[in-house]
């Protein structure tokens, strides 16, 4: 499907005008690109469909919310990095202990769980994300294929998927890469020195404008480089694809010396996020034992943030082990230790989760409403509010709320899944499967969506209006699927 979409689009999309971003360096003439901004975004979305189906994709609402709030703080510090294409950046995490991060075409930026745990401050994490934002802002992947034939995008797609497949299986990744152009494309994906210097400069300007410590970039990269010297056979993947040369370090140091030094205190959410990731990274018994050891040691540091984070991590660990009483007790200790500071979204989220699983819907509703008053734009709390309404049997209220959410957030597959759950509880099978069809469309599975529409048509409770909606949507998706199959055969 990925390759089919690429071929179909590259046959009809003309090259776009050169990217003009104020005060940002340029690399080559973008007017001759064969990968337009629209095509670049399409490529990124198609790759993301595959990533989201990977079991190591961390589809964890509090983590995704933290990463995107944090990432957009960086983007908003230098809004011009969105460029003429106006990329809507999306930040996500994958479960992998190695230190790595990567930028996909069109504004998608991934971070390995190992890197999130290795970052010792928000400024260090910001330095990595800002660097990746720099690659997206300068459209380095588009420039790399700009002088190639359009068919090179197919190989690029294979390489992107192969690099991701290698996380879990080197053989699987190599097989995907062989389907593209192999070693040549692998080398092409490694950013050039000029591209790396560009990303460094943009990253530093983002850090400075956002009020982060610019020294965090050298500190973090330097620690990874030291690790690679100590373990010569285990070079961090981030340094393989983003080689930190002596020249680059000197250039970054020189630029840092020109900037005013500032010290930035980390927010509580940063420590809570790391505690959550430590539990999510390894759900085996050994992994949980190791997480407990880390949290016990963290308590001995005897600083407020570390104590709150350790208690929260232990509460989340107990929740995963279905020890709900213990989890609630530890969470209350974390909340008490955090007061009188502003409460965290992550603390509220876990509190609602515990109340839901222990069938205390009234308390859960009160807590989630308090959270929404404090964090009105939180997507995670919006989903939880709907879940609480469904659990409370307030199905009409849940459906009314979710349909409004679906109008406001058209790309939110979770809203469609929750709608399907609410309709199912009402026994409305046609509407249930129509909602599931929309969820499958949003996650990139058109055949599965068509199957759901067929089930909806034959459910027995579809009225005339529902049948009309099903027919219209089915025709639209069938046409879309035919175009993708046709493009695949022409490959």
Secondary structure by P-SEA (a helix, b strand, c coil): caaaaaaaaaacccccccccccccccccccccccccaaaaaaaaaaaaaaaaacccccccaaaaaaaaaaaaaaaaacccccccccccccccccccccccccccccbbbbbcaaaaaacccaaaaaaaaaaaaaaaaaaaaaaaacccccaaaaaaaaaaaaaaaacccaaaaaaaaaacccaaaaaaacccaaaaaaaaaaaaaaaaaaccccaaaaaaaaaaaaaaaaccccccaaaaaccccaaaaaaaaaaaaabbbbbbbbcaaaaaaaaaaaaaacccaaaaaaaaaaaaaaaacccaaaaaaaaaaaaaaaaaacaaaaaaaaaaaaaaaaccccccaaaaaaaaaaaaaacaaaaaaaaaaaaaaaccccaaaaaaaaaaaaaacaaaaaaaaaaaaaaaccccaaaaaaaaaaaaaacaaaaaaaaaaaaaaaaccaaaaaaaaaaaaacccccaaaaaaaaaaaaaaaaaaaaaaaaaaac
